[in-house]
C-alpha cells in the first residue's frame, strides 16, 4: 500500500512522520505540490495525505488506484467531496488536534489587547517612556479582565477550552446561540449579548449564516472599550468594517489570526494598518502551530488509516 503526502511542509520539518511510515508499505513525501504535479505524483497511490492542495473531480477521476484521502486538517473544502463519494474514495479529516494551542493563542490575543500591548510597545520603541515625567506611562487605558464578560460564538471543544482559560482570569462567560439556529437555541443570540460583551471571541465555522457575522450593525452595538478576537475563519467578521470601528474608537481592540485569503499575497487592509497607532494584532494563522498540535495531526491521521483498513 502506497501513501503520498503532497504538502508536508505545511506541518513543519520538526514533526515525526515515522508513525505514518509504520502504517503503509511505502510513504512518499513531497514538501509542496503544484496543481500540474498532482496527477503524476498520485497515479500509483492508494492513499493521499493532503492539507491544502486542491483535489478536484477531474483529478480524482484520473486516479483509479486512489482509495483514501486523509486531510491533514479539519476543513475539507479543498476536496471535491461529491466526486470522491461517487468514485468510492473515502475521505477522512482530523478534528480537535490543536484545541489547547488555539485556546492559548486566543488568550494571548485577549491579554495583549486588554493591556494595550501594541500601543505601549510602539510608545517604548519611540522613546516615550524615557521622556516620561514620572516612572511609567499612562497613555492608554487598559482593561482588567477579572469581572468582565467574555462572549463566545462557537460552543464546541475549542470554545469551551477558551472559556476554561478565561475563567481562570475571573471572567464571566456567555455563549451565544448558534448563528442561523437562534430560534431552536435556548441561549441568547449574539445580537442580544453584543452590548454586554467586554470581549468577543469567535470560534465558529465559516458558513452562510456566519459570513460577515460581525458587521457594521453589531460593531456599532459593542462597548467602546470592547475587544474583538477572531481565531475562526476570515470573513466571519467584516474586516474592513472592524478596522474602521477600531480607527474611530468604536471598539477598544482587534486581534485576528485569519484573513479571507491566505496567504494574503495581494496584501490586506489590516496588515497595512499595523503601521498605525492602533490596538491591533494580526498573526499569520499561527494559533494552531504548536509542535504538540502538529504532531497530533499525525497521530489522528494514523488512527484514520487504521480505522479505514478493515473495510478497504
C-alpha positions in Angstrom: 0.0 0.0 0.0 1.5 3.3 -1.1 0.7 6.7 0.5 1.8 10.1 -0.8 2.0 13.3 1.2 1.5 16.3 -1.2 2.3 19.2 1.1 4.3 18.1 4.1 5.9 21.5 4.5 2.6 22.8 5.9 3.3 20.7 9.0 6.8 21.9 9.5 10.1 20.0 9.4 10.2 19.1 13.1 7.4 16.6 13.0 8.0 12.8 13.3 6.4 11.0 10.4 7.6 7.6 11.5 4.1 6.6 12.8 2.8 7.1 9.3 5.6 5.0 7.8 4.7 2.2 10.1 1.2 2.0 8.7 1.9 1.7 5.0 4.3 -0.2 2.7 5.7 3.0 1.1 5.4 6.6 2.1 6.4 9.2 -0.5 6.8 12.7 0.8 6.6 16.0 -1.1 7.2 19.3 0.6 4.8 21.2 -1.7 2.9 20.2 -4.8 1.7 22.4 -7.7 -1.7 21.6 -9.3 0.0 20.4 -12.5 2.2 17.9 -10.5 -0.7 16.2 -8.7 -1.6 13.6 -11.3 1.9 12.2 -11.8 2.6 12.1 -8.1 -0.7 10.3 -7.2 -1.1 7.9 -10.2 0.1 4.8 -8.3 -1.0 5.9 -4.8 -3.6 4.1 -2.7 -3.7 6.9 -0.1 -3.1 10.6 -0.4 -2.4 12.8 2.6 -3.1 16.4 1.9 -3.5 19.7 3.8 -4.4 22.4 1.4 -3.7 21.1 -2.1 -7.0 21.0 -4.2 -8.2 17.6 -5.3 -10.9 18.3 -7.8 -13.2 16.0 -9.8 -11.1 15.8 -12.9 -8.0 14.8 -10.9 -9.8 12.2 -8.8 -11.4 10.6 -11.8 -7.9 10.1 -13.3 -6.6 8.2 -10.2 -8.1 4.7 -10.4 -5.9 3.3 -7.5 -6.8 6.0 -5.0 -9.0 4.7 -2.2 -8.4 7.0 0.8 -7.9 10.8 1.2 -6.5 11.8 4.6 -6.9 15.5 5.1 -4.3 16.8 7.5 -6.8 19.5 8.8 -10.4 19.8 9.8 -11.7 21.7 6.7 -12.3 19.6 3.6 -13.2 22.5 1.2 -10.2 21.6 -1.0 -11.7 18.2 -1.7 -14.5 17.6 -4.2 -16.5 15.5 -1.7 -19.3 14.6 -4.1 -16.8 13.3 -6.7 -14.9 11.3 -4.0 -18.1 9.7 -2.9 -19.2 8.9 -6.4 -15.8 7.3 -7.2 -15.8 5.3 -4.0 -12.9 7.2 -2.4 -13.1 7.6 1.4 -12.3 11.0 2.9 -11.2 11.4 6.5 -10.2 14.6 8.2 -8.8 15.4 11.7 -10.6 17.4 14.4 -9.7 18.9 17.7 -6.0 18.4 17.1 -4.9 21.9 18.2 -7.5 22.8 20.8 -5.1 23.8 23.5 -2.8 25.5 21.1 -5.6 27.7 19.6 -7.1 28.4 23.0 -3.7 29.6 24.3 -3.3 31.8 21.3 -6.7 33.2 21.8 -6.0 34.1 25.4 -2.7 35.7 24.2 -4.5 38.0 21.9 -7.1 38.9 24.6 -4.4 39.6 27.2 -2.2 41.6 24.8 -5.2 43.7 23.6 -6.5 44.2 27.1 -3.2 45.6 28.2 -2.8 47.7 25.0 0.4 45.9 24.3 0.7 47.0 20.6 0.3 50.7 21.7 2.7 50.5 24.6 5.3 48.6 22.6 5.1 51.4 20.0 5.5 54.1 22.6 8.5 52.4 24.2 10.2 51.9 20.8 9.6 55.6 20.1 11.4 56.6 23.3 8.3 57.9 25.1 9.0 56.1 28.3 12.4 57.7 28.6 10.7 61.1 28.3 8.0 60.5 30.9 7.9 63.0 33.8 7.3 60.1 36.2 8.2 56.3 36.4 5.6 54.9 34.0 3.4 55.6 31.0 -0.4 56.1 31.4 -1.1 56.9 27.8 -3.6 54.1 27.1 -6.5 52.9 29.2 -6.1 49.1 29.9 -8.8 46.6 30.6 -8.7 44.3 33.7 -10.3 41.0 32.7 -11.5 40.0 36.1 -15.2 40.5 36.4 -15.6 41.3 32.7 -17.8 39.4 30.3 -16.4 37.2 27.5 -19.0 36.4 24.9 -18.0 33.3 22.8 -19.5 32.4 19.4 -18.9 28.6 19.0 -19.6 26.3 21.9 -17.6 23.3 20.7 -14.4 21.9 22.2 -12.4 25.0 21.3 -14.9 27.5 22.6 -15.1 25.6 25.8 -11.3 25.5 26.1 -11.2 29.2 25.7 -13.9 29.6 28.3 -12.0 27.5 30.8 -8.8 29.6 30.4 -10.7 32.8 30.6 -12.4 31.6 33.8 -9.0 31.4 35.4 -8.8 35.2 35.0 -12.1 35.7 36.7 -14.1 36.4 33.5 -17.8 35.9 33.3 -18.5 33.6 30.3 -21.6 33.8 28.0 -22.1 31.6 24.9 -24.1 33.0 22.1 -26.8 30.9 20.3 -25.6 29.2 17.2 -25.8 31.6 14.3 -28.6 30.7 12.0 -30.2 28.5 14.6 -31.3 31.1 17.2 -34.9 30.1 17.3 -34.1 26.5 18.3 -31.3 27.5 20.7 -32.2 28.4 24.3 -29.1 30.6 24.7 -29.3 34.3 23.9 -28.5 35.4 20.4 -25.3 37.3 19.6 -27.4 40.3 18.9 -28.8 40.2 22.4 -25.4 39.7 24.0 -23.3 42.0 22.0 -23.9 45.2 24.0 -22.8 43.4 27.2 -19.6 42.0 25.8 -16.2 43.3 27.1 -14.5 40.7 24.9 -16.0 38.9 21.9 -14.2 35.8 20.7 -15.1 33.8 17.6 -14.7 30.1 17.3 -17.4 29.1 14.7 -17.1 27.8 11.1 -17.5 30.0 8.1 -21.0 29.3 6.8 -23.7 31.3 5.0 -25.0 32.1 8.5 -21.6 33.3 9.8 -20.3 35.2 6.8 -19.7 38.8 8.0 -21.5 37.8 11.2 -19.7 40.8 12.8 -20.8 43.7 10.6 -21.4 47.4 10.9 -24.6 46.9 12.9 -23.0 44.7 15.6 -19.9 46.7 15.7 -21.9 49.8 16.4 -23.6 48.0 19.3 -20.3 47.0 21.0 -18.9 48.8 24.0 -16.3 51.4 23.1 -13.6 49.5 25.1 -14.6 46.1 23.9 -12.1 43.7 22.3 -12.8 41.6 19.2 -10.8 38.5 18.6 -11.2 36.2 15.5 -9.4 32.8 15.6 -12.1 31.2 13.5 -12.1 32.0 9.8 -11.6 35.1 7.7 -14.9 36.7 6.6 -16.6 35.7 9.8 -16.0 39.4 10.5 -16.2 42.2 8.0 -12.5 43.0 8.4 -12.8 46.5 6.8 -15.7 47.5 9.0 -13.9 46.2 12.0 -10.8 48.2 11.1 -12.8 51.4 10.7 -14.6 50.8 14.0 -11.1 50.5 15.7 -9.8 53.6 14.0 -12.9 55.6 15.0 -12.8 54.4 18.6 -16.0 52.3 18.4 -14.1 49.3 19.8 -11.1 49.0 22.0 -9.0 46.4 20.3 -8.9 44.0 17.4 -7.0 40.7 17.1 -7.2 38.3 14.1 -5.3 35.1 13.3 -7.1 34.6 10.0 -7.9 36.6 6.8 -10.2 35.9 3.9 -7.3 35.0 1.6 -4.4 33.0 2.9 -1.6 33.7 2.3 -2.5 37.3 1.6 -0.4 37.7 -1.5 -2.2 40.8 -2.5 -1.9 42.3 1.0 -4.8 43.3 3.2 -6.0 46.5 4.9 -5.4 45.0 8.4 -1.8 44.3 7.5 -1.3 47.8 6.1 -2.9 49.2 9.3 -0.2 47.6 11.5 1.9 50.7 10.9 -0.8 52.9 12.5 -1.1 53.6 16.3 -3.9 51.1 16.8 -4.6 48.4 19.4 -4.4 45.9 16.6 -2.7 42.5 16.3 -2.6 40.3 13.1 -1.0 36.9 13.4 -0.3 34.6 10.4 -2.8 31.8 11.0 -0.4 30.6 13.7 -2.8 29.7 16.5 -2.6 26.0 15.7 1.1 25.6 15.1 2.5 24.4 18.4 4.6 21.3 17.9 2.2 19.3 20.1 -0.7 20.2 17.8 1.1 19.4 14.6 2.3 16.1 15.9 -1.3 15.3 17.0 -2.3 15.8 13.3 -0.1 12.8 12.5 -1.4 10.7 15.4 -5.0 11.3 14.4 -4.2 10.6 10.7 -2.7 7.3 11.7 -5.9 6.4 13.5 -7.9 7.4 10.4 -5.7 5.0 8.3 -6.1 2.2 10.8 -9.9 2.5 11.0 -10.2 2.5 7.2 -8.0 -0.6 6.6 -10.5 -3.3 7.7 -13.1 -2.0 5.1 -10.6 -1.4 2.3 
